[in-house]
Amino acid sequence: MSRITAIRTGRRTGKRTNIFLDDRFAFSLGAETVLQEGLQVGQELPEDRVTALAATERHERCMSFASRFLSYRPRSEFEMRERLQHRGFDQDSIEGTITRLKDQGYVDDTAFARLWKENRETFSPRSQWLTGLELRRKGIADDVISTVVRDADDGESAYQAAQSKAYRLPSTDYDLFRRRLGEFLKRRGFSYEVIRITVRRLWQEVKTEDQVEA
């Protein structure tokens, strides 16, 4: 048996409570957990309960870190698991945290994939293939990727990606225009045929505008 000899509020945020057993620091718990567990100074705890409370601390810390990790942007399950493992959390805490986050809708690979695709289309258009590759690197399953990217239009994405760059290229040399714009679109993962059509389309637009301005 171990006796609770002190219960002290943590100094950093005041959100955690330090538990001392037999005059030694044992673990810290959320204030709400302390109340739920009915912990009091002088209370004696059997070893199995001490072990369970220590596990609760690990789960709470894991969940707290995961919540901060999510605060920057949504994460895939793979990203979350990898990050928690890198931080050294035990497997039980990791699995419990991920299960809880999935149940609450904070980790959802399908929603993550859709948001990733939408952000790419809006801010940095690229091919279905490259978007799929990025999602695969985030640990998204192939069936989810197929569902999410199948309605993407590579022709329109290539046009949107290259439009602003096309107007910054020289409009007097088609070979130079084709090479530079083609290289740009190739880096975005577009196929040769999509690149060919997009380059010709934008070349015609640029030349037409030059004629209007003249």
Residue pairs with C-beta under 8 A, 6 or more apart in sequence:
1 44
1 45
1 46
1 47
2 21
2 22
2 26
2 44
2 45
2 47
2 50
3 21
3 22
3 42
3 43
3 44
3 45
4 19
4 20
4 21
4 39
4 40
4 41
4 42
4 43
4 44
4 45
5 20
5 21
5 22
5 23
5 41
6 18
6 19
6 20
6 23
6 41
7 17
7 18
7 19
7 20
7 34
7 39
7 40
7 41
8 17
8 18
8 20
9 16
9 17
9 18
9 31
10 16
10 17
10 18
10 28
15 30
15 31
16 28
16 29
16 30
16 31
17 28
17 29
17 30
17 31
17 34
18 25
18 27
18 28
19 25
19 26
19 27
19 28
19 29
19 34
19 39
19 53
20 26
21 45
21 50
26 50
26 53
26 54
27 53
27 54
27 57
28 57
29 37
29 39
29 53
29 56
29 57
29 60
30 60
33 56
33 60
37 53
45 53
55 92
55 93
58 89
58 90
58 92
58 93
59 92
59 93
59 96
59 97
61 89
61 93
62 84
62 89
62 93
62 94
62 96
62 97
63 97
63 100
65 84
65 87
65 89
66 80
66 84
66 97
66 98
66 101
69 75
69 80
69 83
70 80
70 101
70 106
70 107
74 111
74 112
74 115
75 83
75 107
75 112
76 107
76 109
76 112
76 113
76 138
76 139
76 140
77 98
77 102
77 107
77 109
77 139
78 138
78 139
78 140
79 138
79 139
80 97
80 98
80 101
80 107
81 94
81 98
81 139
82 139
84 93
84 94
84 97
84 98
85 94
89 97
98 107
101 107
102 108
105 111
109 139
109 140
109 141
109 144
110 144
110 147
110 148
112 138
112 140
113 135
113 140
113 144
113 145
113 148
114 148
116 131
116 134
116 135
116 138
117 131
117 135
117 148
117 149
117 152
120 126
120 131
120 134
121 152
121 157
121 160
124 161
125 157
125 158
125 160
125 161
125 188
126 157
126 161
126 188
126 189
126 190
127 154
127 157
127 158
127 188
127 189
127 190
127 191
127 194
128 149
128 150
128 152
128 154
129 189
129 191
130 188
130 189
131 149
131 152
131 189
132 145
132 146
132 149
133 189
135 144
135 145
135 148
135 149
136 142
136 145
154 190
154 191
154 194
155 194
155 197
155 198
157 190
158 185
158 188
158 190
158 194
158 195
158 198
159 198
159 201
159 202
161 184
161 185
161 188
162 181
162 184
162 185
162 198
162 199
162 202
163 202
165 181
165 184
166 177
166 181
166 202
166 203
166 205
166 206
167 206
167 209
169 176
169 177
169 180
169 181
169 206
170 176
170 177
171 177
171 203
171 206
171 207
171 210
174 203
177 199
177 203
177 206
178 199
178 203
181 195
181 198
181 199
181 202
182 195
182 199
185 194
185 195
185 198
185 199
186 195
190 198
